[in-house]
């Protein structure tokens, strides 16, 4: 194979048959040739990485989606843990904003009641209204941050899944 540079040669096929019974001479067929696969598939990983494990041998039959090899997934697991931590932090921040919003809404209600009885200034009421609006905006923005963090987790999970090479 190395001598001919990996060239392929067309080899005529022959069919061997058993010798007829009762014939005096025993015929023996000796031949050389090439054995080729019925179907070949080129398999490659979708990411580059260090090959960690090969689970099949050359020429072995494989089934669809059978795991053929694994790549080192240390970095992808670390990125996944980081993405999951960011998603958890985004959830915690939302909980904080939600608690602050609930308090601001109670303060606004109290300020409205006190302005009606002329016990606080209009300025205090406007400050309470502004605080509620600001916290509503922060809560909405934090919902988007959570969506972004969850998308990051999903994207990182895909990268981790690419570390497992499967048969097409």
C-alpha positions as CSV (number, residue, x, y, z in Angstrom):
1,X,0.0,0.0,0.0
2,X,2.8,2.4,0.9
3,X,4.8,1.4,-2.2
4,X,2.0,2.3,-4.6
5,X,1.1,5.5,-2.7
6,X,-2.3,4.3,-1.6
7,X,-3.6,3.8,-5.1
8,X,-6.6,1.5,-5.6
9,X,-6.5,-1.2,-8.1
10,X,-9.5,-2.8,-9.8
11,X,-9.4,-6.5,-9.1
12,X,-11.6,-8.9,-11.0
13,X,-13.9,-10.9,-8.8
14,X,-14.1,-14.7,-9.1
15,X,-16.6,-17.2,-7.6
16,X,-15.2,-20.3,-6.0
17,X,-17.2,-23.5,-6.2
18,X,-16.8,-26.8,-4.4
19,X,-15.3,-29.7,-6.5
20,X,-17.7,-32.2,-7.8
21,X,-18.0,-35.3,-5.7
22,X,-16.3,-38.4,-7.0
23,X,-13.7,-36.6,-8.9
24,X,-10.3,-38.1,-8.5
25,X,-8.3,-34.9,-8.4
26,X,-8.8,-32.4,-5.6
27,X,-8.7,-28.9,-6.9
28,X,-7.4,-26.2,-4.6
29,X,-8.0,-22.5,-5.3
30,X,-5.3,-20.1,-4.2
31,X,-5.8,-16.5,-4.9
32,X,-4.7,-13.1,-3.8
33,X,-6.9,-10.0,-3.8
34,X,-8.5,-7.2,-1.9
35,X,-11.4,-7.2,0.5
36,X,-13.4,-4.1,0.5
37,X,-16.3,-2.9,2.7
38,X,-19.8,-2.8,1.4
39,X,-20.3,0.6,2.8
40,X,-17.7,3.0,4.1
41,X,-18.3,6.1,6.2
42,X,-16.0,8.9,7.1
43,X,-16.4,9.8,10.7
44,X,-15.1,12.9,12.4
45,X,-15.7,14.9,15.5
46,X,-17.5,18.2,15.2
47,X,-14.8,19.8,17.5
48,X,-11.1,19.4,17.8
49,X,-9.7,17.9,20.9
50,X,-7.5,15.2,22.4
51,X,-8.7,11.7,21.7
52,X,-9.4,10.1,25.0
53,X,-10.8,6.7,24.1
54,X,-11.4,4.7,20.9
55,X,-14.1,2.1,21.4
56,X,-14.0,0.2,18.1
57,X,-11.5,-1.6,15.9
58,X,-10.9,-0.9,12.3
59,X,-13.2,-3.0,10.1
60,X,-15.7,-3.6,13.0
61,X,-19.4,-3.4,12.2
62,X,-21.1,-0.5,13.9
63,X,-24.7,0.5,14.5
64,X,-26.3,3.9,14.0
65,X,-25.5,6.2,16.9
66,X,-23.1,3.8,18.4
67,X,-20.3,5.5,20.4
68,X,-17.1,5.2,18.5
69,X,-14.7,7.4,20.4
70,X,-14.6,10.1,23.1
71,X,-12.6,13.3,23.3
72,X,-11.2,14.9,26.4
73,X,-14.2,16.8,27.9
74,X,-12.5,18.5,30.8
75,X,-12.8,22.0,29.4
76,X,-16.4,21.5,28.3
77,X,-17.4,20.3,31.7
78,X,-15.8,23.3,33.3
79,X,-17.6,25.6,30.9
80,X,-20.9,23.9,31.6
81,X,-20.4,24.3,35.3
82,X,-19.7,28.0,34.8
83,X,-22.7,28.4,32.6
84,X,-24.9,26.7,35.2
85,X,-23.5,28.9,37.9
86,X,-24.3,32.0,35.9
87,X,-27.9,30.8,35.4
88,X,-28.2,30.2,39.1
89,X,-26.8,33.7,39.8
90,X,-29.3,35.2,37.4
91,X,-32.1,33.4,39.2
92,X,-30.9,34.6,42.6
93,X,-30.7,38.2,41.3
94,X,-34.3,37.9,40.0
95,X,-35.4,36.8,43.5
96,X,-33.6,39.8,45.0
97,X,-35.3,42.2,42.5
98,X,-38.7,40.6,43.1
99,X,-38.4,41.1,46.8
100,X,-37.3,44.7,46.4
101,X,-40.2,45.3,44.0
102,X,-42.7,43.8,46.5
103,X,-41.4,46.2,49.1
104,X,-41.4,49.1,46.8
105,X,-45.1,48.4,45.9
106,X,-46.0,48.3,49.6
107,X,-44.1,51.6,50.1
108,X,-46.0,53.1,47.1
109,X,-49.4,52.1,48.5
110,X,-48.4,53.5,51.9
111,X,-47.2,56.8,50.3
112,X,-50.5,57.1,48.3
113,X,-52.4,56.7,51.5
114,X,-50.3,59.2,53.3
115,X,-50.4,61.8,50.5
116,X,-54.2,61.5,50.6
117,X,-54.1,62.5,54.3
118,X,-51.5,65.2,53.6
119,X,-48.9,63.5,55.9
120,X,-46.2,63.2,53.2
121,X,-45.2,65.3,50.2
122,X,-46.1,64.7,46.6
123,X,-42.3,64.3,46.1
124,X,-42.3,61.2,48.4
125,X,-45.2,59.7,46.3
126,X,-43.3,60.3,43.0
127,X,-40.1,58.8,44.5
128,X,-42.1,55.7,45.4
129,X,-43.7,55.5,42.0
130,X,-40.2,55.8,40.3
131,X,-38.8,53.1,42.5
132,X,-41.6,50.7,41.5
133,X,-41.1,51.5,37.8
134,X,-37.3,51.0,38.1
135,X,-37.7,47.7,39.9
136,X,-40.2,46.5,37.3
137,X,-37.7,47.3,34.6
138,X,-34.9,45.6,36.4
139,X,-37.1,42.5,37.0
140,X,-37.9,42.4,33.2
141,X,-34.3,42.8,32.3
142,X,-33.3,40.0,34.7
143,X,-35.8,37.7,33.1
144,X,-33.9,38.3,29.8
145,X,-30.6,37.6,31.6
146,X,-32.0,34.3,32.8
147,X,-33.0,33.4,29.3
148,X,-29.5,34.3,28.1
149,X,-27.9,32.2,30.8
150,X,-30.1,29.2,30.0
151,X,-29.2,29.5,26.4
152,X,-25.5,29.5,27.4
153,X,-26.1,26.3,29.4
154,X,-27.8,24.7,26.4
155,X,-24.9,25.8,24.0
156,X,-22.3,24.5,26.4
157,X,-24.1,21.2,26.7
158,X,-24.0,20.9,22.9
159,X,-20.3,21.4,23.0
160,X,-20.0,18.8,25.7
161,X,-22.0,16.3,23.6
162,X,-19.7,16.9,20.7
163,X,-17.0,15.2,22.8
164,X,-18.7,11.8,22.1
165,X,-18.2,10.7,18.5
166,X,-21.1,8.5,17.3
167,X,-21.6,6.5,14.1
168,X,-23.6,8.4,11.5
